[in-house]
């Protein structure tokens, strides 16, 4: 590992005997070329004893002076980095999804009542609201320091959640944890884009997508087991050693490429006004959407935050357009939306988040309400879907790396997903496990193929200096799509249930209680909670709402297919400087090894091509 550690600095430090060239500029941006280029695009290097050594200079352009973090690694080092990131992501994702089936138990223990939904809403709100900030901040601070800070926040939030004596403190600590949860995944994806070429990124992002799906699948099961067999506090306690181990692994094994420049200039270079506007806008919009399940769309609780949030969002867009400067670049450069691939990817990734989050939430609930399964079997029935998703994500990533083509993979994925969702919408209380699992497998094949390949297409559409920003923007759009999907899903289910059940004597409170806590109609609890006749009425009403919801999902998947077909034209995943960057990575390793042995003076690596491609 000593060689890896030395490589982290080999191509970013200026030799002590040399001074930076006047007027030089470092190349690339968030994931920049790793070297330097002058204003005319030529490589800016120093000659020492006949060899050339790249130098990073923090000039007056913050984007180019602080964030040249491309750091291609040899395969053996990539595997170490990848495994470290996989452990980090798995930890965070398990924390995100443990609440899926344990929320009613927590609400009952803390006497939270209708406030139970705030536990998950608070996490999701902050995880979404901070997304746009992670990319640009990581450009100026470096990826590794930001990731370690986020893991520390995650640890503190988990500790506070495990000790919370009542619902308000739990909601606050979950919101605090969400700040870290959303950022860890985004920064990890950015690190992958820093250390491997775009073509090879397909397979690594694909496997990373599989890790994401495994985490999403393990979380509900772990949460259900701990909540039913031990205590719900254990689902947060278990995150303490996991996050500590993840942090130690990240500190030891992740490559660190120092970001040069004065910290005061770095602070001034961050668009704090844009950050504040995006935070306020997202908080209000997601908060309004999260209240749709408890209130109607025209209620004050929903309309006021939504309307104010939309206005603030418009101000944010105006600020990104007119208020930012070269010294203080925007969090979300609007210029990238001139590219049809970015527009198409934004549409499809928003739809991806909409369907995927809703699918993970409503399928277990459907199994509980339609088939009277208890939480653990209901969560376990999602395993086939998640396994196929993971397999599909991995295979599609390898296909992209092998062929260099992503468009066909995305088109096939959206077709499979649309057909699978349409078939799931035909399930009812009499459908056997064969159909339940078979339709889920088809759905998983489609969703897995669109998860990470879409990110590769998006990253390939922008220059390196926008890599981190576009990755954070994509995750923001997916989270926002997820919030919208969950809100509309809750509205459809609730409206359908009220329409069908109120004529049968059900009150709004009875309907809400049954939908919020589907476990109460399982075979073990039905005798004490709801009489069999009413259970059958609820089941039929819910199944009808479920059909409408998944028909909508299938239609959205079809929209994403056509957006891919007409907007996501194929662009090569090979960049002009990939070969040189790989050679420089090998040279840096050889230099580090020779330096460790002390057998000879370290040879200078070739100049890194930083020109945006």
N, C-alpha and C positions, 0 to 999 in steps of 0.2 A: 504493500500500500504506500510505501514511501515514494515510489515512482509516481503514483497517482497524485499524491499531495504536491510533489514538486511540479508536476505538469500544470497544476492549477494556477501557478504563478508564472510559468516559463514564458508565456507569450503576452503578458500584460505589464511587466515591469521594465522600466527604463534602466539600462545599465548605469551604475553609479558614476562612471567616468564620462557619461555623455549627457548632454542637455537636450531637452525636447526641441525638435525643429520648429522654428517660428512659423506660425500660420498653419501648422498641421492639424488634421482633424481625424478623429477616430472613426472607423467605418462602422456601418450598420447601426441598428437600433436594438430594440428589445429582442435579443437574439442576433445582434449585429455580427458583422463578418469576422470579428475576432482580431482584426488587424487595423491598419489605418490607411486612409487615403487622403490625398490633398484635394483642394477644391476642384481640380480638374479631373478627379477620379483616379489619379495614379497612386500607386502604393507609396506611403510615406514611411521610409525606413532609415535606419542608421547603419553606417558601415563601421564595423569594428574588426580590425585585423583581417580585412578582406572578406568578412562574412556580413550578411544582412540580418538584423534583428528587429522585429516589429515593435513599435512603441505606441502605447495608447496615451494620447494627450487630451487633457480636459480643457478644450478650448471654449470659446464663447457660445457654442451651440450645445445646450444641455443634452439634447437627444443623442447627438453624436459623441459628446464628450464623456458621458457617464455610463452608457448602457451597451457597449459592444461586448456581449456576453456569449457569443457563439464559442463553443469549446468542445469540438468534436473529439470523441474518445475512441480508443481501440475497443474491439468487441468485448474483451474480457472485463474491461473497466465499465463498459456500458451495462453489462449484466449485473455487476455489483451495485451500480447506481440505480438500475431498474428495480432490483429486489428491495433496496432501501425505500424507494418511493412506493412500491407496492405495499409494504408493511405500514407505511405512514397513511396511505389512502384507505387501506382496509380498516384500520383503527377508526378513522373519522367516519367512514360510511356505516360501520356497525353502530356507531353512536347515533347517527342520523335516523336510522330505521328501526331501532329497538322499540321506539314508542308506538309503532304502527298498531300493535295489538295489546300493549300494556297500558295505554292511556286511561281506559275506563277503571282499571284497578288503582292507578295512581289517583285519579279523581275521587274515587270512593274513599281511599285512605286519608286524603287531605280535605275531604268534604268540599271539593272544588265546585261541584255542580256544573253549571254551564261554562264556568271558567276553565274547564279541563282542556278545551281546544287551544287556549292561549299557550299551553306548554309547547306544542309543536309549532304554532303560529309564530311565537316570538323567535324561535330558532330560525325558521325559514325567512322571516322578515329581515333579520340582520345578515344572514348568509347571502341573501339577494342584494340588499342595499349596498353592501361594501364591495360587490364584485368588480365594478368598473375601476376601483381604486387600486386593486392588487397588481394589475399589469403594469401601470405606469410607475407605481412606487417601487416595484421590483426592478425596474429599469435603473432607478437611481440608487437603491440601497444594495442591490445584488440579490439573487434568488435565495441563497442559503440563509443569510441573516434573517430575511423576512419569514422564511419557512420555520426557522427555529423560534422566532417570536410568536408566530401563530400557534405552534405546538405548546408553548408555555401558556398562552391564553386558554387554549383548549384544556390543559391540565387544571388550571385554576377554576375554569367554568364547571368542569366535571366534578371537582372536589366540592364546590359550593352546591351543585345540584344534589349530590349525595347526602349533604348535611341539611338541606332545606327543611325547616319545620312546618312551613305552610306554603300555600300555592303561590303567593306573590313573590316570595324569594326564589322559588323554583323557576318561575317564569323569567325573572331577572337574570338568573344564572344561565338559563338556557339561551337567552338572548345574547349574553356575553360569549357563550360557547359558539353560537352561530357565527360570530365575527371571524372566529378561527376556522370553523368547519368549512365555510365556503371558500376561504382563501387557500387552505392546504391543497385542495384538489386542483385549483387553478394554477398555483405556483408549481405544483408537481408536473402538470402538463407542459408548462413553460420550460421547465428544466429539461424535460425530454426533448423539446424542440431545440434546445441549446446544444445538446450533446450528440445528436444523431442527425443525419441528413434527412431531407424531406421524403425521399423514396424509402429509406429504411425506417422512417418514423411510423409508417403504416403498420408494420408488424408489432412495434413496441407499443404504439398507442392502442392497437387492437388487443394485445394481451392486457394492457392497462385497463381497457374497457371491460375485459373479462373480470379483472379484480374488482372493478366498480360494481359489476353485477353480482359477484359473489358476496361482496359486502352488503349489498341491498337485500340479498336473500338470507344471509346469516342473521342480520339484525333483528327482523321480526321474530325469528325462531328463538334467538337468545333472549330477547325481551319477554316473549311469552313464557319460556321456561323459568326464567328468574322471577318474573312477577307472580307466577302461579305456584312455584315450588319453593321459592326463597322469599326475597323481598324486592320490590321494584328499585330500591336504592342500590342494589347490587349491580344493576345495569349501568350505573354511573361509576360505582366503585371499581368495576372491572376496567374502566377506561383509564384509571390512574396508572397502573403498571404498564398498560399497553402504550399509552402516550409517552410515558417516560422512556420505555424501550425504543419507541419510534424516534423520539428526539435524540437519544444517544446514537442510534444507527445513522440518522441524518447528519449529525455533527461529525461522526467519524468517517463516513464513506461518501458523502455527496461532494462533488467537485466544487470548489469555491474559486470563482474568478473575480478578483477584487475589482471594485468599481472605483476608478480614480476620480479625484476632484475634491474640492473643499466642501465640507458638509453643509456649510451655510448656503452655498450655491445650489446644492442638491435640494435643500429645503425650499429655497425660492423657486426652483424649477418645477415643483409640483403644483398643479392647478388646484389650489385649495378651495377657491370659489366654486369651481366645477364639482369638486368632491362634495362640498356642502350641499349644493343644489341637487346632485344625483342622489345623495343620501336621503334628503328630505322628500324628494319626489318618489323614490322607490318605497320608502317607509310608508308614506301615505297611501300609495296605490295598492301595495301588497296588504296593508292593514285593512283597507276598505274591502278588498277581495276576500280576505280571510274571514270577514264578518258576514259574508253572504249566507253561510250555513245557518247562522243564528238569526239573521234579519233578512228582510226582503230587499230587493235591489233598489227600491225607491225609498227606503228608510233613511233617516238622517245619519245613522251609524255607517251606512255604506256610501251614500251619495256625497256627503261632505268631504271625507278624506279622498275619495276618488276624484272629485272635481278639483279640489285644491292641488292634489298630486299631479293631475294632468297639466294644470297651469304651470306649476313649478317645473315640470318636465319640459314644457315648451320654452321656459326661460333658460333651462339648462342647455337645450339644443341651440338656442340663440347665442348663448355664451360660448359654446364650443365653436360656433361659426365665426363670431365676431370678437369675442373677448380674449381669446388666447393669442399668444405670440410665439416666436421662435424660441425665446428664452423660457417660456412657460407653455409648453405644448399641451394640446387638449388631451383629456382622458380618453375620449372617443373621437378620433379624427373623422370628420364627416366626409372628407375627400375619398375615403376608402369605399364609400357607397356609390361612387361613380362606376365601380367595377360590378358588372352584372353577377359575377360569381359570388361576391360578398353579399349582394342583395338576395340572391337565391339561397345561399347558405343561411342567411339570417332568417328567412322565412321557414326553411325546412328545420332548422335547429330549434326555433321557437315551437313549431309543431311537435318536434321530437320530445321536448320537455313537457309540453302539454299532455301528450298521450302517455309517455313513459311514467311520469309521476302519478297520473290518475290511474293508470293500469295497475301499478304496484299497490295503490291505496284501495281501489274498489274491488279488485279480484278477491282478496281475503274476506272483505266484508260481504261480497256476494256469496262466497262459500258458506259463511256463517248464517246468513239470512235465508238463503235458498235451500240449503241442505242441512241446516242445524248443526254444523260442525262446531266444535269448540275451537278456541284460538290457535292451539298448537297444530292440530290437523289442517286447519284453514291456511295457516302460514306454510306448512309443509307442502301443500298442494301447489304452491307457487315455485317449488324447487325445479320441476321439469322445465318450466318456462325460463327460469333464470339460468339453468345449466345450458340450455340451447342458446340463449342469448350470449352467454360467455363464450361458448364454442363458436358461434357465428361471428362474434366480434373478433376473435383471434384469427379465424380462417380468413375473414375479409381483409384484415390487416396484412396478412401474409400474401394474399392475392395482389394487393396494391403494391407491396414491396417487390414482388416477383415480376409483375407485368407493367408497373408504372401507370396503371389505369385505375381511376376511382369512380368515374361516372357510371359505368355499367354496374358496378357493385351497389352503388346507391339506388339506381333504378330498380334493380332486382329486389333490394331490401324493402323499398317502399311498396312494391307489388305484394310481396309475401306478407308484409305487415297489414296492409289494407284487407287482403283476403282473410287473414287470420282473425282480425278484429271483427270483420263481418260475420264470420262463423261463430265467434264467441257470443255475438249478440243474439244468436239463435238458442243459446242454452236456456233451459228452464229447470224447474224443480224436479222434473222426471229424467233429465239427462244423466247418463251414466258417467262413470269415471273415465271411460275410454274417450268420450267426446271432450270431457273437461281437459284431459291431459293432451289429447291429440291436437285440439285447436290451439291450446297454449303453446305447444311446440312450434307450430307454424308461425304463430305470432312472435315467438322468441327468435326464430330464424331471421325474421324481417327486422325487428328492432335492433338486434345485435349488429346487423350489417350497416345500419345507419348511424350508430352511436359515435364511433371514433373516426370512421372514414370521412364523415362530414367535416370533422375538425382538420384532417389532413388537406382536404380540398380548400378549406377556408384559409389555412396557413399558407398554402401554395399560391394563393391569389394576391398576396400582399408582399411588399419588400420586408427584409429581415427587421428593419427598424420598427415595424409595426406588429411583429410577431406576438409579443407579450400582450399588447393592447388588444389585438383582435381575438386572442385566446380568452382574455378576461371578458370581452364583450360577448363572445359566443356563450360563455357560461352564464352571464347575466341574462341573456335572451332566453336560454333554456330554463333558468329558474323563474323568470317572469312568465314564460309560457306555462310552467308547472303551476304557478299560483293562479293564473287565469283558468287553467283546466280544472283544478280542484274546486275553485269557486263555482264555475259553471256546472260542474258535475254535482256538487252539493245542491245547487238550485234545481237542477233537473230531477234528481232523486226526491228531494223534499216536495217539489210542486206536484210531481206525479203521485206520490204517496198521499198528500193531502186531497188531491182531486179524487182519488179512488177510495180513501178510507173515511173521510168526513161524512159522506152520506150513510156510512155504516155505523156511525155513532162514535168514531174516534175523535178525540180532541187534539189540538195542535201540540199540546204538551206530551200526550201519549205517543204521538207519532215521532216527535223529536227524541224522546227517551229511547224508543225502540231502535231508531236509526243510529243514535250516538253509542248505544251499547248493544250491539247485535248478539253478544254472548248470552244475553238473558233469555233468548229463545232456543238455546241449545237443549238437547234432551235432558241434561242434568239440572237445568234451571227453569225450564218452562212451567213446571207444575207450580212453582212458587211465584212466578212473575206474570205470565200472560196465559190465559186459558187457550186450549188447543184451537178453538174456532177462530179466535182473533189472530193466532199465529199464522193460520192458513191465509187469512185476509191480508196480513202484512206481507207475507211471502209473495203473494200474487202481485200486490202493488209494487213491491220493490223490484221484482223481476221485470215488470213492464218498464219501470224507470231505467233499469239496467240496460234493457234492449235499446231504448232511445239513446242512452249515453254512448254505448259502444257502436251504434250506427253512426253517431256523430264522429267518433274516433276514426271509423273506417273512411268516412268522407274526408276528414282532415288528412289522413294518410294518402288518399288519392290526390288531394290538392298538392301535397308535398311532392308526389311523383311528378306531376306536371310542372311544378316549379323547378325541379331538378332537370326535367327534360328540356325546358325552354331557357333556363337562366344559367345553369351550371355547365357551361361549355368546358371541355377538357383542357387543362393546361399541364404542361410537362412538370413532373415532380422532380426533375433533375435540374440543379442550378449550375451555372457555369463554373463556380469556384468550389464545388463540392470536393472534387478530386484533390485540389491543392490543400484544402482544409484538413482532409484525412491524412495527407502526407505530413502536414505540419504536426498533427496529433502524434503520429508515429515518431517524428523527429524529437518532439518534446519528451516522449517517454524514454527514448534512447539517451537524450541529454540528461534527464533526471537520474537514470541508472548509472551513467558514467560519473556524474557528480557525486552520487552516493559512494561509489567505489573509490573516487578520488584518483582515478588512473590517468586522467587527461583533462585538459581544459574543455569545458562544455561547448560543443559545436552549436552555432547559432542556427535556428530553424529558418526556413525560407519565409519570405514575407507573406503575410496572410492576405488573401484577397478579400477586401471588405466591401467591394462594390455591390450595391443592391441589385438583385436580379429579379 
